[in-house]
Amino acid sequence: MTDSNSAKPTAPGSNISTMLATETGDDTFALYQAVVEEAPVVIYAKDAATRFLLSNARHASLLG
């Protein structure tokens, strides 16, 4: 995984899950996915155009 100073910006409309799976490997991605989905808090990410790139189950349940 890269440090915050060398991270590449995510292009608008890109899929953050695909980017993470490519950059981190299958085991790390599976852990990331489990943490995000099982967390009892809202987790989401948006791109520069305010489109959702990621939304966990808790966030989706609040949005309806």
DSSP file (Angstrom, degrees, kcal/mol; ACC not computed):
  #  RESIDUE AA STRUCTURE BP1 BP2  ACC     N-H-->O    O-->H-N    N-H-->O    O-->H-N    TCO  KAPPA ALPHA  PHI   PSI    X-CA   Y-CA   Z-CA
    1    1 A M              0   0    0      0, 0.0     2,-0.2     0, 0.0    23,-0.1   0.000 360.0 360.0 360.0 147.5    0.0    0.0    0.0
    2    2 A T        -     0   0    0      1,-0.1     2,-0.1     2,-0.0     5,-0.1  -0.548 360.0-110.7 -92.7 157.1    1.3    3.5   -0.7
    3    3 A D    >>  -     0   0    0     -2,-0.2     3,-1.2     1,-0.1     4,-0.7  -0.390  37.1-101.3 -80.3 167.3    1.7    6.4    1.8
    4    4 A S  T 34 S+     0   0    0      1,-0.3     3,-0.2     2,-0.2    -1,-0.1   0.733 118.6  59.0 -64.2 -23.3   -0.6    9.4    1.5
    5    5 A N  T 34 S+     0   0    0      1,-0.2    -1,-0.3     3,-0.0    -3,-0.0   0.756 112.7  37.0 -77.7 -23.6    2.0   11.5   -0.2
    6    6 A S  T <4 S+     0   0    0     -3,-1.2    -1,-0.2     2,-0.1    -2,-0.2   0.395  85.6 123.7-109.3   3.4    2.4    9.2   -3.1
    7    7 A A     <  -     0   0    0     -4,-0.7    -3,-0.0    -3,-0.2    -4,-0.0  -0.383  61.3-124.5 -66.5 139.8   -1.2    8.1   -3.6
    8    8 A K        -     0   0    0     -2,-0.1    -1,-0.1     1,-0.1    -2,-0.1  -0.644  28.0-108.6 -83.1 140.7   -2.6    8.7   -7.0
    9    9 A P        -     0   0    0      0, 0.0     2,-0.4     0, 0.0    -1,-0.1  -0.396  33.1-115.4 -66.5 147.0   -5.8   10.7   -7.2
   10   10 A T        -     0   0    0     -2,-0.1     3,-0.1     1,-0.0     6,-0.0  -0.713  28.3-122.9 -85.3 129.8   -8.9    8.8   -8.1
   11   11 A A    >   -     0   0    0     -2,-0.4     3,-2.3     1,-0.1    -1,-0.0  -0.428  37.8 -91.2 -70.4 143.9  -10.5    9.8  -11.4
   12   12 A P  T 3  S+     0   0    0      0, 0.0    -1,-0.1     0, 0.0     3,-0.1  -0.306 113.4  16.9 -55.2 133.4  -14.1   10.9  -11.3
   13   13 A G  T 3  S+     0   0    0      1,-0.3    -2,-0.1    38,-0.1     2,-0.1   0.392  92.3 136.5  85.5  -4.1  -16.4    8.0  -11.9
   14   14 A S    <   -     0   0    0     -3,-2.3     2,-0.8     1,-0.1    -1,-0.3  -0.372  62.0-109.9 -74.7 159.3  -13.8    5.4  -11.2
   15   15 A N     >  -     0   0    0      1,-0.2     4,-2.2    -3,-0.1     5,-0.2  -0.803  22.8-162.7 -94.6 111.1  -14.7    2.4   -9.0
   16   16 A I  H  > S+     0   0    0     -2,-0.8     4,-2.6     1,-0.2     5,-0.2   0.838  89.4  55.4 -63.8 -34.4  -12.9    2.7   -5.7
   17   17 A S  H  > S+     0   0    0     36,-0.4     4,-2.3     2,-0.2    -1,-0.2   0.911 109.2  46.5 -65.4 -41.8  -13.4   -1.0   -4.9
   18   18 A T  H  > S+     0   0    0      2,-0.2     4,-2.2     1,-0.2    -2,-0.2   0.907 112.2  51.4 -65.3 -41.6  -11.8   -2.1   -8.1
   19   19 A M  H  X S+     0   0    0     -4,-2.2     4,-2.3     1,-0.2    -2,-0.2   0.929 111.9  46.1 -60.9 -46.2   -8.9    0.3   -7.4
   20   20 A L  H  X S+     0   0    0     -4,-2.6     4,-2.2     1,-0.2     5,-0.4   0.898 111.4  51.5 -65.5 -40.6   -8.4   -1.0   -3.9
   21   21 A A  H  X S+     0   0    0     -4,-2.3     4,-1.4     1,-0.2    -1,-0.2   0.894 113.1  45.9 -63.3 -39.3   -8.5   -4.6   -5.1
   22   22 A T  H  < S+     0   0    0     -4,-2.2    -2,-0.2     1,-0.2    -1,-0.2   0.900 118.8  40.0 -69.4 -42.0   -5.9   -4.0   -7.8
   23   23 A E  H  < S+     0   0    0     -4,-2.3    -2,-0.2    -5,-0.2    -1,-0.2   0.734 123.9  33.9 -83.8 -23.0   -3.6   -2.0   -5.5
   24   24 A T  H  < S-     0   0    0     -4,-2.2     4,-0.4    -5,-0.2    -3,-0.2   0.668 101.9-117.6-110.6 -18.4   -3.8   -4.1   -2.3
   25   25 A G     X  -     0   0    0     -4,-1.4     4,-2.2    -5,-0.4     5,-0.2  -0.110  36.2 -73.2  94.4 161.5   -4.3   -7.7   -3.3
   26   26 A D  H  > S+     0   0    0      1,-0.2     4,-2.4     2,-0.2     5,-0.2   0.883 125.7  49.3 -63.3 -44.2   -7.1  -10.1   -2.7
   27   27 A D  H  > S+     0   0    0      1,-0.2     4,-1.9     2,-0.2    -1,-0.2   0.929 114.2  44.6 -64.5 -45.6   -6.5  -10.8    1.0
   28   28 A T  H  > S+     0   0    0     -4,-0.4     4,-2.6     1,-0.2    -1,-0.2   0.891 113.2  51.6 -66.0 -39.4   -6.2   -7.2    2.0
   29   29 A F  H  X S+     0   0    0     -4,-2.2     4,-2.9     2,-0.2    -1,-0.2   0.902 107.6  52.3 -64.6 -40.5   -9.3   -6.3   -0.1
   30   30 A A  H  X S+     0   0    0     -4,-2.4     4,-2.2     2,-0.2    -1,-0.2   0.901 111.2  47.4 -62.3 -40.6  -11.3   -9.0    1.5
   31   31 A L  H  X S+     0   0    0     -4,-1.9     4,-2.5     2,-0.2    -2,-0.2   0.937 112.3  49.4 -64.6 -46.9  -10.4   -7.6    4.9
   32   32 A Y  H  X S+     0   0    0     -4,-2.6     4,-2.5     1,-0.2    -2,-0.2   0.925 112.1  48.5 -56.2 -47.1  -11.2   -4.0    3.8
   33   33 A Q  H  X S+     0   0    0     -4,-2.9     4,-2.4     1,-0.2     5,-0.2   0.897 111.2  49.5 -64.0 -41.7  -14.6   -5.2    2.5
   34   34 A A  H  X S+     0   0    0     -4,-2.2     4,-2.2    -5,-0.2    -1,-0.2   0.915 112.2  47.8 -64.4 -43.0  -15.5   -7.1    5.6
   35   35 A V  H  X S+     0   0    0     -4,-2.5     4,-1.3     2,-0.2    -2,-0.2   0.935 113.6  47.1 -63.7 -46.7  -14.6   -4.1    7.9
   36   36 A V  H  < S+     0   0    0     -4,-2.5     3,-0.2    -5,-0.2    -2,-0.2   0.921 116.8  42.6 -62.9 -45.2  -16.6   -1.6    5.8
   37   37 A E  H  < S+     0   0    0     -4,-2.4    -1,-0.2    -5,-0.2    -2,-0.2   0.828 118.9  42.6 -74.1 -31.5  -19.7   -3.8    5.5
   38   38 A E  H  < S+     0   0    0     -4,-2.2    -1,-0.2    -5,-0.2    -2,-0.2   0.548  84.5 114.8 -93.7  -7.6  -19.7   -5.0    9.2
   39   39 A A     <  -     0   0    0     -4,-1.3    19,-0.3    -3,-0.2     4,-0.1  -0.386  65.1-138.7 -64.7 137.7  -18.9   -1.6   10.8
   40   40 A P  S    S+     0   0    0      0, 0.0     2,-0.3     0, 0.0    -1,-0.1   0.259  80.7  76.8 -81.6  15.1  -21.8   -0.2   12.9
   41   41 A V  S    S-     0   0    0     -5,-0.1     2,-0.4     0, 0.0    17,-0.3  -0.794  93.2 -92.6-120.4 163.3  -21.1    3.2   11.5
   42   42 A V        -     0   0    0     -2,-0.3     2,-0.4    16,-0.2    15,-0.0  -0.616  42.8-179.8 -75.7 129.5  -21.9    5.0    8.2
   43   43 A I        +     0   0    0     -2,-0.4    13,-2.4    -4,-0.1     2,-0.3  -0.993  13.2 145.0-132.5 126.2  -19.1    4.7    5.7
   44   44 A Y  E     -A   55   0A   0     -2,-0.4     2,-0.4    11,-0.2    11,-0.2  -0.982  27.8-153.1-152.4 162.0  -19.2    6.2    2.2
   45   45 A A  E     -A   54   0A   0      9,-2.0     8,-3.4    -2,-0.3     9,-1.5  -0.997   9.8-167.3-137.9 142.3  -17.0    7.8   -0.4
   46   46 A K  E     -A   52   0A   0     -2,-0.4     6,-0.2     6,-0.3     2,-0.1  -0.911  16.6-128.0-125.7 155.1  -17.9   10.3   -3.1
   47   47 A D    >   -     0   0    0      4,-2.2     3,-2.1    -2,-0.3   -36,-0.1  -0.299  44.7 -85.3 -89.7-177.4  -16.0   11.6   -6.1
   48   48 A A  T 3  S+     0   0    0      1,-0.3    -1,-0.1     2,-0.1   -37,-0.0   0.743 130.8  55.5 -62.8 -24.0  -15.4   15.2   -7.0
   49   49 A A  T 3  S-     0   0    0      2,-0.1    -1,-0.3     3,-0.0     3,-0.1   0.240 119.8-111.1 -92.2  12.9  -18.7   15.4   -8.8
   50   50 A T    <   +     0   0    0     -3,-2.1     2,-0.3     1,-0.2    -2,-0.1   0.663  69.4 145.0  65.2  22.7  -20.4   14.2   -5.5
   51   51 A R        -     0   0    0      1,-0.1    -4,-2.2     2,-0.0     2,-0.3  -0.698  56.8-107.3 -85.6 141.9  -21.3   10.8   -6.9
   52   52 A F  E     +A   46   0A   0     -2,-0.3    -6,-0.3    -6,-0.2     3,-0.1  -0.519  38.1 172.5 -69.9 130.6  -21.2    7.9   -4.5
   53   53 A L  E    S+     0   0A   0     -8,-3.4   -36,-0.4     1,-0.4     2,-0.3   0.648  72.8  13.6-102.8 -27.3  -18.3    5.5   -5.1
   54   54 A L  E     +A   45   0A   0     -9,-1.5    -9,-2.0   -38,-0.1    -1,-0.4  -0.992  59.4 172.2-152.3 138.2  -18.8    3.4   -2.0
   55   55 A S  E     -A   44   0A   0     -2,-0.3   -11,-0.2   -11,-0.2   -13,-0.0  -0.916  21.1-143.5-150.6 122.5  -21.6    3.0    0.5
   56   56 A N     >  -     0   0    0    -13,-2.4     4,-2.4    -2,-0.3     5,-0.2  -0.281  34.8 -98.0 -81.9 174.3  -21.8    0.4    3.3
   57   57 A A  H  > S+     0   0    0      1,-0.2     4,-2.4     2,-0.2     5,-0.2   0.862 122.3  54.9 -61.3 -38.4  -25.0   -1.3    4.4
   58   58 A R  H  > S+     0   0    0    -17,-0.3     4,-1.4   -19,-0.3    -1,-0.2   0.923 110.8  45.5 -61.6 -44.3  -25.5    1.0    7.4
   59   59 A H  H  > S+     0   0    0    -18,-0.3     4,-1.9   -16,-0.2    -2,-0.2   0.922 112.2  51.1 -64.4 -45.1  -25.4    4.1    5.1
   60   60 A A  H  X S+     0   0    0     -4,-2.4     4,-1.6     1,-0.2    -2,-0.2   0.879 107.4  53.3 -61.7 -38.4  -27.7    2.5    2.5
   61   61 A S  H  < S+     0   0    0     -4,-2.4    -1,-0.2     1,-0.2    -2,-0.2   0.846 108.9  49.3 -67.7 -32.1  -30.3    1.6    5.2
   62   62 A L  H  < S+     0   0    0     -4,-1.4    -1,-0.2     1,-0.2    -2,-0.2   0.841 110.5  50.0 -73.6 -32.8  -30.3    5.2    6.4
   63   63 A L  H  <        0   0    0     -4,-1.9    -2,-0.2    -5,-0.1    -1,-0.2   0.772 360.0 360.0 -75.7 -25.6  -30.8    6.5    2.8
   64   64 A G     <        0   0    0     -4,-1.6    -3,-0.2    -5,-0.2    -4,-0.1   0.432 360.0 360.0  90.2 360.0  -33.7    4.1    2.3
